[in-house]
Amino acid sequence: MEAAFEVFTARGYESTAISEVAAYAGIGQGTVYRYFGSKREILDHVIDFGVDKIMDSIQLPTLLGGSNSVAELIEATRAAVDRLYDLVDREPRVLRLVLVEAGAIDPELSRRLFGLEAIAASLIAGELARGVAGGWIDPDIDAQVLGHIIFGLVGPWIVRELLGGSQPEVRARTTRSVMEMLERVLPPRKAAS
């Protein structure tokens, strides 16, 4: 799996032959087919491996369920975004494969990746709903819609960085803008006196 991940992320899925994966792993090509029926099946496992790396990087347990105020939620979100940018710096190939290349391989994989976006947005929405129930997030927000918006605000900037547009000042400005938007939208409105 690690060999396939390394070769797919270095050369691209379409440009990689199974023989290259086998050579990188130091095994025969027949051994690869003992465990996997096709190159596409290997890709599914490689995508899972990449998604696991992304989830480990974000550290969901520190993002979900630990906040008791808008300020804590925003700080946890900022930290998760920073960890995601750290992953971009450390292993850009992981995100490039999962977020850019894989979606173009076939419709099934594209739907699967959209499903991952829906799961991520749903997790964010769940945390927002927890805040609404706790009284520290505005009850008038639509947690589902805002979950997708938050994910949608961060995602394009990550993809931009992956495509060679990395600029620290733009990264800092976009992160700050998203957090400022959340600071304005999330707190409950104060009653007029």
N, C-alpha and C positions, 0 to 999 in steps of 0.2 A: 504494500500500500504506500509506504513512504517513498519507495523508488518510483512508483507511478506518479505520485504527487510531485516529486522533484522533476521528473521528465516532462509531465504535462505542463507544469508551471513555467519551466524553462523554455520549452519549445512550442507549447500550445498543443491543444488536444488534436486538432486536425493534422498537424505536422508530425505527430508522434506515431511511430510504429510499435507494435507489441514487442518486436525484437529489441527495440531500444530500452523499453521498460525492463525486459528480462536481463539484458546486458548490464544495465545500471544496478540491478538487484544481485547480479552475479549468479543467475540461475538460467536454466534452459527455457526456451520459449514454450515448450510443452508443459513445463511446470506451471507457468502462468495460467495456461488453459485448464490445468487440473483444479484450480481454485475459482477461475472466472470464465464465464461462457463467451465473453466478448470484450472488446475494448470499451464499448459503451457501458457495460456492467462495471468495469473497473472505474470508469469516470464517476458513476453514482457513488461508489465508495470513497473516491478521492474528494468529491464534493462534500460528503459527510465529514471527512477528515478536516477539510477546510472550514466547514461551518463550526465544527467543534473548536478549532483554533480561534475563530472569531468569538464564539460564546465564552470561551475561557478568558479571552482578552477583555471582554466587556465586564465580566464578573457579575453576572445577573444577581446573585444573592446580595451583593452590596447595593444594587440598584433597586431591587424590588423588596418591599415589605419593611424596609428599615427607616423610612422617613416618617416624621410626625409633624412636618411643617412644610410650607412651600419652599422656604430657604433650604431645608435639608434635601428636599427632592431635587431642587435645581442644582445643588452642589453635587449630589450623587449622579445626576445626569451629566453635568460638566465633566466629572471624573471619568464616567463611562466613555464619553466622546473623546476625551484626552487619551484614554487607553486604546481606543479604536485608531486614533491618529498614530499612536506609538506603534501599533501593529502595521499600519501603512508604512511607517519608516523602517521597521525591522524586517517585515516580510510582505512587501507589496504584491508579490506574486500570488499569495493566498487570496487576497481580496480581488485581484485582477481576474483570477480564474473564476471565483464564485460570483462576483458582481458584474463582470464585463463579458468574459468569453463564454461562460457556461450557458447563459440565457440565449445565445445565438446558435447553439448546437442543434437543438431540435425543440419542437413545441412542448413535448412532455417535460423536458428539463426546464424550459421557460416557465411553465405552469408551476412546477415544483418550487422554483425560486420565488415566484410571486406568492406562493403559499408561505414561504419563510418570511417574506415581508409582512404578510397578514398576521403571522404568529407574533412577530416582533411588535407590530402595532397593537395587537391585542394585549400583549404583556404590559405595554406602556399604558394602554387604556385601563387595564385592571388596576394599576397603581394609581391612576388618576381617580378612578371610581372609589378606591380605598380612601383617598384624600377627601373626596366629596362626602363619603359616609362618616369620616372623622371630623368633618366640619372645617377643615383647613384649606379646602379647594372650593371655588365657586360652584354651587350646585347647578347653576344654569349652563355650565359647559356640556358639550356632547363629548363624553370621554372617548367613544369609538372614533369619531371624526378627528378629534385632537390627537389621539394616538397615531393615526396615519399622517397627520400634518407634521408632528414632531419628527417622526421617522423620515418623512419626505423632505424636511428642511435640512437634515444632516446628510442623508444619502447622496444627493447630487454632488456635494462638496467632496465627499470621500472619493467618488468616481472621478471627479475632476483631478484630484491629486494622483490617482492611479494612472491617469492618462498623461501625466507629465506636467501638471500645472501646480506643483507644490510650491507654495509661497507662504512662509511662516506668518507674515503680516496679514495675508488674506485668511489663513486658517484661524488666527486669533480673532480677527474681526467678525468672521462668520459665526464662530462659536459664541462670542460675546453677544452678537445680535440675536441669536436663537435664545440664549439664556435671558436676555432683556425682554424679549417677547413673552417668554414664560412667566417672568416676574410680573408682567402687566395683566396677563390673561388668567392666571390661576387663582390668586387670592380672592376670597369672598369679598363682595362689594360691601362697603360700610353703609349702614342705613343712614338716610338723611335725617339730620336733627331739626 
